[in-house]
Amino acid sequence: MAVRLFFLLVGLLVGYGVGRLLTLLGLGDGVSATANTAYLMLAGLLLSFLLGPRLERWLTQSFESFVRWFSKLDPRRVTAATVGLVVALLLSVLLSSVLATVPFYTWYLNILVTAILAWFFVYFALQNASSFSGLGWSTAGTTRKRANVKVLDTNVIIDGRVTELAKAGFVEGEIVVPSFVLRELQLLADHGDPQRRARGKRGLIVLEELRGAVPVRVQEWDAPDVAAVDDKLVRFTREIGGKLVTNDANLSKVATLYGLKVLSIHEAATALRPKLQAGELLDVTVTKAGQQAGQGVAYLDDGTMIVVEDGMKYKGKTVRVTVLSAVQTNLGRMVFAKTVGD
């Protein structure tokens, strides 16, 4: 609302300014000049009223794009570019002082030299941005916190089940792979041991499949003072305020002690495992016939269908059955059983 009022005010001022300009140019005087100014102010007001919503949307989108771009900036690269620009400006000032007495050194030549120096030093600083971590800025601690971020460890990538979970929509939000995890996969893929080499190659393949299914971002981050990859994972996840996705039980316990939210693939698989296992005994009431001849159908309290072999003869009765197998279908969980003694 404030933006639209601002546009209306600008329209009035522009109309007033144009009217006064026409008066100064002699295009009207007295009552006609006042009428022209009023008409132009009204025209500016109407034009601002018509174009205001579009300008407001454009400004809002531009501001949101700038915020998204700014939030993704690497603090080290910003620092490097700033230092490079400052060095270029200092050298330009020194050259201007030294060459001020030279006849051919004009102001436009000074601007050209300054632009060349700025391009060179900023480009050089950006190419060596990682070196600025030794000037007091640590690569750890410069990562911005973001909402709903999932951090993948090496084992969960090699496991591969996270890809299916992501395709099914159970792993939502931004998925981040730290650069040191990617380097560990590369080292495994180049290892002399065939088993480790196969694990590393599988991890890289799974990561490519995951990137094809959902957006995955590799975050350049490292902590030179920390040797263990698991310790780096815990520190990185804490700094960005994310959730750690893993299937390593020990890492899961350590991360939980540090107050991190952990998404364990193993725990998810255990939770999705059928509750009824082969050999368990159940007391069920056969309610109707099954699809095959002689089959009876019963239901548990949670709606699970129990298909009882030769159970139709017990229709309307409660019988004890033994679970033979349990399967998961699109319609829900289905259990096959037979009566005890058959």
Kinemage of the C-alpha trace (Angstrom):
@kinemage 1
@onewidth
@group {chain A} dominant
@subgroup {mainchain}
@vectorlist {calphas} color= white
{ca met a 1} P 0.000 0.000 0.000
{ca ala a 2} L 2.822 2.396 0.887
{ca val a 3} L 4.507 1.684 -2.454
{ca arg a 4} L 1.343 2.533 -4.417
{ca leu a 5} L 0.902 5.780 -2.474
{ca phe a 6} L 4.505 6.626 -3.284
{ca phe a 7} L 3.866 6.034 -7.009
{ca leu a 8} L 0.764 8.252 -6.874
{ca leu a 9} L 2.761 11.009 -5.207
{ca val a 10} L 5.490 10.699 -7.850
{ca gly a 11} L 2.829 10.972 -10.585
{ca leu a 12} L 1.454 14.160 -9.049
{ca leu a 13} L 4.925 15.681 -8.715
{ca val a 14} L 5.875 14.780 -12.293
{ca gly a 15} L 2.648 16.333 -13.618
{ca tyr a 16} L 3.268 19.478 -11.561
{ca gly a 17} L 6.870 19.680 -12.761
{ca val a 18} L 5.888 19.332 -16.426
{ca gly a 19} L 3.216 21.994 -15.974
{ca arg a 20} L 5.676 24.434 -14.423
{ca leu a 21} L 8.179 23.699 -17.207
{ca leu a 22} L 5.585 24.520 -19.873
{ca thr a 23} L 4.794 27.762 -18.074
{ca leu a 24} L 8.471 28.742 -17.978
{ca leu a 25} L 8.722 28.010 -21.703
{ca gly a 26} L 5.862 30.451 -22.337
{ca leu a 27} L 3.302 27.822 -23.333
{ca gly a 28} L 0.477 29.300 -21.317
{ca asp a 29} L -0.003 31.929 -18.673
{ca gly a 30} L -2.438 32.858 -15.969
{ca val a 31} L -5.554 30.681 -15.759
{ca ser a 32} L -4.521 28.512 -18.696
{ca ala a 33} L -1.160 27.686 -17.077
{ca thr a 34} L -2.889 26.724 -13.840
{ca ala a 35} L -5.396 24.563 -15.741
{ca asn a 36} L -2.619 22.896 -17.732
{ca thr a 37} L -0.728 22.100 -14.522
{ca ala a 38} L -3.864 20.658 -12.905
{ca tyr a 39} L -4.607 18.513 -15.985
{ca leu a 40} L -1.029 17.264 -16.115
{ca met a 41} L -1.112 16.419 -12.391
{ca leu a 42} L -4.359 14.509 -12.934
{ca ala a 43} L -2.813 12.684 -15.912
{ca gly a 44} L 0.247 11.793 -13.839
{ca leu a 45} L -2.008 10.544 -11.054
{ca leu a 46} L -4.009 8.323 -13.424
{ca leu a 47} L -0.869 7.030 -15.125
{ca ser a 48} L 0.641 6.140 -11.742
{ca phe a 49} L -2.621 4.430 -10.748
{ca leu a 50} L -2.529 2.284 -13.899
{ca leu a 51} L 1.176 1.455 -13.899
{ca gly a 52} L 1.623 1.298 -10.120
{ca pro a 53} L 0.596 -2.381 -9.614
{ca arg a 54} L 2.888 -3.564 -12.412
{ca leu a 55} L 5.805 -1.516 -11.118
{ca glu a 56} L 5.123 -2.817 -7.614
{ca arg a 57} L 5.192 -6.445 -8.810
{ca trp a 58} L 8.386 -5.808 -10.765
{ca leu a 59} L 10.073 -4.187 -7.777
{ca thr a 60} L 8.953 -7.012 -5.478
{ca gln a 61} L 10.255 -9.707 -7.827
{ca ser a 62} L 13.513 -7.837 -8.322
{ca phe a 63} L 13.993 -7.458 -4.579
{ca glu a 64} L 13.252 -11.157 -3.949
{ca ser a 65} L 15.710 -12.145 -6.689
{ca phe a 66} L 18.353 -9.902 -5.133
{ca val a 67} L 17.750 -11.429 -1.677
{ca arg a 68} L 18.054 -14.976 -3.074
{ca trp a 69} L 21.247 -14.042 -4.927
{ca phe a 70} L 22.689 -12.303 -1.869
{ca ser a 71} L 21.894 -15.240 0.470
{ca lys a 72} L 23.866 -17.612 -1.784
{ca leu a 73} L 27.034 -15.525 -1.794
{ca asp a 74} L 30.111 -17.165 -0.325
{ca pro a 75} L 31.530 -14.834 2.363
{ca arg a 76} L 35.072 -15.786 1.369
{ca arg a 77} L 34.519 -14.725 -2.258
{ca val a 78} L 32.947 -11.436 -1.164
{ca thr a 79} L 35.908 -10.761 1.116
{ca ala a 80} L 38.358 -11.692 -1.615
{ca ala a 81} L 36.692 -9.417 -4.176
{ca thr a 82} L 36.619 -6.521 -1.689
{ca val a 83} L 40.316 -6.897 -0.847
{ca gly a 84} L 41.220 -7.106 -4.546
{ca leu a 85} L 39.221 -3.962 -5.346
{ca val a 86} L 40.793 -2.025 -2.457
{ca val a 87} L 44.308 -3.002 -3.588
{ca ala a 88} L 43.480 -1.948 -7.169
{ca leu a 89} L 42.185 1.461 -6.028
{ca leu a 90} L 45.255 2.065 -3.847
{ca leu a 91} L 47.586 1.270 -6.739
{ca ser a 92} L 45.538 3.520 -9.018
{ca val a 93} L 45.886 6.436 -6.580
{ca leu a 94} L 49.646 5.870 -6.338
{ca leu a 95} L 50.015 5.749 -10.128
{ca ser a 96} L 47.944 8.928 -10.494
{ca ser a 97} L 50.227 10.735 -8.053
{ca val a 98} L 53.373 9.507 -9.770
{ca leu a 99} L 52.188 10.145 -13.343
{ca ala a 100} L 50.315 13.388 -12.641
{ca thr a 101} L 53.096 15.449 -14.249
{ca val a 102} L 53.248 13.333 -17.408
{ca pro a 103} L 51.556 15.284 -20.266
{ca phe a 104} L 49.814 12.352 -21.947
{ca tyr a 105} L 48.407 10.918 -18.683
{ca thr a 106} L 44.870 12.323 -18.894
{ca trp a 107} L 41.816 11.583 -16.767
{ca tyr a 108} L 40.314 9.029 -19.168
{ca leu a 109} L 43.635 7.151 -19.265
{ca asn a 110} L 43.533 7.131 -15.464
{ca ile a 111} L 40.038 5.574 -15.550
{ca leu a 112} L 41.239 2.923 -18.032
{ca val a 113} L 44.219 1.996 -15.841
{ca thr a 114} L 41.975 1.820 -12.767
{ca ala a 115} L 39.525 -0.492 -14.569
{ca ile a 116} L 42.345 -2.802 -15.712
{ca leu a 117} L 43.838 -2.951 -12.212
{ca ala a 118} L 40.415 -3.629 -10.678
{ca trp a 119} L 39.681 -6.442 -13.140
{ca phe a 120} L 43.080 -8.072 -12.574
{ca phe a 121} L 43.127 -7.955 -8.760
{ca val a 122} L 39.459 -8.884 -8.292
{ca tyr a 123} L 39.811 -11.814 -10.706
{ca phe a 124} L 43.019 -12.965 -8.992
{ca ala a 125} L 41.454 -12.684 -5.528
{ca leu a 126} L 38.336 -14.654 -6.558
{ca gln a 127} L 40.453 -17.427 -8.053
{ca asn a 128} L 42.295 -17.737 -4.726
{ca ala a 129} L 39.346 -17.116 -2.399
{ca ser a 130} L 40.100 -20.256 -0.388
{ca ser a 131} L 43.414 -18.716 0.733
{ca phe a 132} L 41.541 -16.050 2.678
{ca ser a 133} L 40.657 -18.652 5.345
{ca gly a 134} L 44.204 -18.236 6.625
{ca leu a 135} L 43.752 -14.493 7.250
{ca gly a 136} L 41.504 -15.019 10.236
{ca trp a 137} L 38.404 -16.262 8.460
{ca ser a 138} L 37.817 -19.966 8.925
{ca thr a 139} L 35.970 -21.910 6.262
{ca ala a 140} L 33.960 -23.321 9.085
{ca gly a 141} L 31.608 -20.806 10.622
{ca thr a 142} L 31.008 -18.849 7.413
{ca thr a 143} L 28.034 -20.906 6.303
{ca arg a 144} L 24.641 -19.264 6.592
{ca lys a 145} L 21.859 -21.091 8.358
{ca arg a 146} L 19.004 -22.145 6.102
{ca ala a 147} L 15.658 -23.701 6.830
{ca asn a 148} L 14.751 -27.324 6.068
{ca val a 149} L 18.188 -28.473 4.892
{ca lys a 150} L 19.095 -32.178 4.706
{ca val a 151} L 22.804 -33.070 4.900
{ca leu a 152} L 23.846 -36.449 3.448
{ca asp a 153} L 26.769 -38.455 4.787
{ca thr a 154} L 28.950 -40.856 2.790
{ca asn a 155} L 27.318 -44.095 3.967
{ca val a 156} L 23.769 -43.005 3.178
{ca ile a 157} L 24.820 -42.019 -0.349
{ca ile a 158} L 26.485 -45.389 -0.961
{ca asp a 159} L 23.430 -47.143 0.540
{ca gly a 160} L 21.279 -45.688 -2.265
{ca arg a 161} L 17.877 -45.926 -0.570
{ca val a 162} L 17.772 -42.162 -0.095
{ca thr a 163} L 17.242 -41.813 -3.851
{ca glu a 164} L 13.990 -43.775 -3.739
{ca leu a 165} L 12.853 -41.805 -0.682
{ca ala a 166} L 13.583 -38.533 -2.478
{ca lys a 167} L 11.704 -39.646 -5.606
{ca ala a 168} L 8.721 -40.575 -3.444
{ca gly a 169} L 8.762 -37.132 -1.811
{ca phe a 170} L 9.708 -38.286 1.700
{ca val a 171} L 12.969 -36.293 1.673
{ca glu a 172} L 11.886 -32.708 1.077
{ca gly a 173} L 13.659 -29.394 1.343
{ca glu a 174} L 17.184 -28.544 0.213
{ca ile a 175} L 19.570 -31.515 -0.034
{ca val a 176} L 23.213 -30.615 0.603
{ca val a 177} L 26.355 -32.712 0.140
{ca pro a 178} L 29.446 -31.178 1.780
{ca ser a 179} L 32.530 -31.000 -0.402
{ca phe a 180} L 34.558 -33.183 1.978
{ca val a 181} L 31.978 -35.982 1.578
{ca leu a 182} L 32.339 -35.755 -2.202
{ca arg a 183} L 36.130 -35.904 -1.845
{ca glu a 184} L 35.815 -39.009 0.330
{ca leu a 185} L 33.716 -40.683 -2.376
{ca gln a 186} L 36.368 -39.770 -4.961
{ca leu a 187} L 39.122 -41.258 -2.781
{ca leu a 188} L 37.120 -44.462 -2.375
{ca ala a 189} L 36.479 -44.653 -6.123
{ca asp a 190} L 40.255 -44.396 -6.759
{ca his a 191} L 41.241 -46.797 -3.946
{ca gly a 192} L 43.434 -49.812 -4.633
{ca asp a 193} L 41.114 -52.173 -2.765
{ca pro a 194} L 38.472 -53.472 -5.236
{ca gln a 195} L 35.742 -53.546 -2.586
{ca arg a 196} L 36.311 -49.954 -1.500
{ca arg a 197} L 36.654 -48.850 -5.112
{ca ala a 198} L 33.274 -50.438 -5.915
{ca arg a 199} L 31.684 -48.650 -2.936
{ca gly a 200} L 33.079 -45.297 -4.060
{ca lys a 201} L 31.882 -45.739 -7.634
{ca arg a 202} L 28.446 -46.778 -6.412
{ca gly a 203} L 28.267 -43.656 -4.256
{ca leu a 204} L 29.078 -41.397 -7.220
{ca ile a 205} L 26.485 -43.173 -9.381
{ca val a 206} L 23.836 -42.853 -6.658
{ca leu a 207} L 24.657 -39.158 -6.283
{ca glu a 208} L 24.160 -38.618 -10.022
{ca glu a 209} L 20.803 -40.436 -9.898
{ca leu a 210} L 19.777 -38.357 -6.886
{ca arg a 211} L 20.653 -35.120 -8.689
{ca gly a 212} L 18.523 -36.267 -11.601
{ca ala a 213} L 15.536 -36.780 -9.294
{ca val a 214} L 15.748 -33.775 -6.946
{ca pro a 215} L 17.944 -30.645 -6.675
{ca val a 216} L 21.200 -31.424 -4.859
{ca arg a 217} L 23.779 -28.770 -4.001
{ca val a 218} L 27.439 -29.430 -3.208
{ca gln a 219} L 28.499 -27.019 -0.451
{ca glu a 220} L 32.149 -25.960 -0.479
{ca trp a 221} L 33.127 -26.282 3.188
{ca asp a 222} L 35.968 -27.683 5.221
{ca ala a 223} L 37.461 -27.564 8.696
{ca pro a 224} L 41.239 -28.094 8.467
{ca asp a 225} L 41.518 -28.460 12.239
{ca val a 226} L 39.168 -31.495 12.224
{ca ala a 227} L 40.465 -34.788 10.825
{ca ala a 228} L 37.496 -37.188 11.094
{ca val a 229} L 34.786 -36.887 8.450
{ca asp a 230} L 32.048 -37.675 10.981
{ca asp a 231} L 33.190 -34.786 13.205
{ca lys a 232} L 33.149 -32.468 10.172
{ca leu a 233} L 29.610 -33.614 9.346
{ca val a 234} L 28.390 -32.829 12.852
{ca arg a 235} L 30.008 -29.373 12.856
{ca phe a 236} L 28.799 -28.516 9.352
{ca thr a 237} L 25.222 -29.609 10.088
{ca arg a 238} L 25.177 -27.612 13.323
{ca glu a 239} L 26.431 -24.462 11.611
{ca ile a 240} L 23.826 -24.479 8.838
{ca gly a 241} L 21.032 -25.582 11.187
{ca gly a 242} L 20.205 -28.626 9.044
{ca lys a 243} L 19.187 -32.231 9.613
{ca leu a 244} L 21.644 -35.085 9.198
{ca val a 245} L 20.547 -37.991 6.976
{ca thr a 246} L 22.552 -41.117 7.789
{ca asn a 247} L 22.410 -44.874 8.345
{ca asp a 248} L 25.434 -44.954 10.670
{ca ala a 249} L 24.166 -45.838 14.148
{ca asn a 250} L 27.224 -44.455 15.968
{ca leu a 251} L 27.171 -41.179 14.030
{ca ser a 252} L 23.454 -40.914 14.703
{ca lys a 253} L 24.033 -41.218 18.465
{ca val a 254} L 26.861 -38.657 18.475
{ca ala a 255} L 24.844 -36.174 16.402
{ca thr a 256} L 21.852 -36.594 18.719
{ca leu a 257} L 24.062 -35.829 21.740
{ca tyr a 258} L 25.050 -32.572 20.026
{ca gly a 259} L 21.368 -31.692 19.706
{ca leu a 260} L 21.052 -32.372 15.979
{ca lys a 261} L 17.941 -33.709 14.289
{ca val a 262} L 18.894 -37.042 12.697
{ca leu a 263} L 16.963 -38.835 9.946
{ca ser a 264} L 18.056 -42.483 10.056
{ca ile a 265} L 17.386 -44.613 6.974
{ca his a 266} L 17.651 -47.784 9.074
{ca glu a 267} L 15.046 -46.541 11.558
{ca ala a 268} L 12.724 -45.590 8.703
{ca ala a 269} L 13.089 -49.064 7.157
{ca thr a 270} L 12.407 -50.675 10.533
{ca ala a 271} L 9.294 -48.557 11.009
{ca leu a 272} L 7.987 -49.569 7.565
{ca arg a 273} L 8.655 -53.266 8.118
{ca pro a 274} L 5.452 -55.317 8.464
{ca lys a 275} L 4.491 -55.781 12.098
{ca leu a 276} L 3.341 -59.345 11.558
{ca gln a 277} L 6.044 -61.925 10.893
{ca ala a 278} L 5.736 -65.514 9.695
{ca gly a 279} L 4.881 -67.935 12.486
{ca glu a 280} L 2.987 -65.485 14.711
{ca leu a 281} L -0.376 -66.595 16.120
{ca leu a 282} L -3.518 -64.460 15.830
{ca asp a 283} L -7.136 -64.775 16.897
{ca val a 284} L -9.326 -63.492 14.068
{ca thr a 285} L -12.984 -63.594 13.065
{ca val a 286} L -13.669 -64.743 9.511
{ca thr a 287} L -16.209 -62.351 7.998
{ca lys a 288} L -16.467 -63.212 4.292
{ca ala a 289} L -15.191 -65.396 1.492
{ca gly a 290} L -11.958 -64.745 -0.346
{ca gln a 291} L -11.241 -64.693 -4.065
{ca gln a 292} L -10.084 -68.299 -4.185
{ca ala a 293} L -12.336 -71.250 -3.387
{ca gly a 294} L -12.501 -72.009 0.325
{ca gln a 295} L -10.592 -68.893 1.382
{ca gly a 296} L -11.862 -66.819 4.264
{ca val a 297} L -11.149 -63.159 4.945
{ca ala a 298} L -10.740 -61.490 8.330
{ca tyr a 299} L -9.642 -58.003 9.346
{ca leu a 300} L -7.514 -56.649 12.164
{ca asp a 301} L -8.438 -53.510 14.098
{ca asp a 302} L -6.159 -51.364 11.890
{ca gly a 303} L -7.853 -52.661 8.712
{ca thr a 304} L -5.185 -55.189 7.728
{ca met a 305} L -6.696 -57.949 5.595
{ca ile a 306} L -6.067 -61.536 6.756
{ca val a 307} L -6.558 -64.161 4.047
{ca val a 308} L -7.134 -67.527 5.749
{ca glu a 309} L -6.618 -70.723 3.748
{ca asp a 310} L -9.701 -72.955 3.880
{ca gly a 311} L -11.154 -70.451 6.311
{ca met a 312} L -14.592 -70.088 4.709
{ca lys a 313} L -15.930 -72.963 6.810
{ca tyr a 314} L -15.267 -70.816 9.886
{ca lys a 315} L -17.294 -67.846 8.640
{ca gly a 316} L -18.691 -65.889 11.567
{ca lys a 317} L -16.418 -67.673 14.048
{ca thr a 318} L -13.243 -66.664 15.846
{ca val a 319} L -10.332 -68.963 15.095
{ca arg a 320} L -6.621 -69.020 15.836
{ca val a 321} L -4.422 -68.731 12.751
{ca thr a 322} L -0.711 -68.881 11.994
{ca val a 323} L 0.818 -66.146 9.831
{ca leu a 324} L 2.427 -67.533 6.674
{ca ser a 325} L 3.552 -64.300 5.019
{ca ala a 326} L 2.832 -60.575 4.872
{ca val a 327} L 3.013 -58.387 1.765
{ca gln a 328} L 2.601 -54.682 1.125
{ca thr a 329} L 0.287 -53.740 -1.749
{ca asn a 330} L -0.982 -50.467 -3.187
{ca leu a 331} L -4.180 -50.954 -1.210
{ca gly a 332} L -2.432 -51.663 2.083
{ca arg a 333} L -0.873 -54.544 3.996
{ca met a 334} L -2.147 -58.089 3.332
{ca val a 335} L -1.424 -61.152 5.501
{ca phe a 336} L -1.772 -64.770 4.458
{ca ala a 337} L -2.474 -67.303 7.192
{ca lys a 338} L -3.852 -70.732 7.923
{ca thr a 339} L -5.812 -72.069 10.869
{ca val a 340} L -3.859 -73.786 13.631
{ca gly a 341} L -3.947 -77.533 13.132
{ca asp a 342} L -4.542 -77.434 9.359
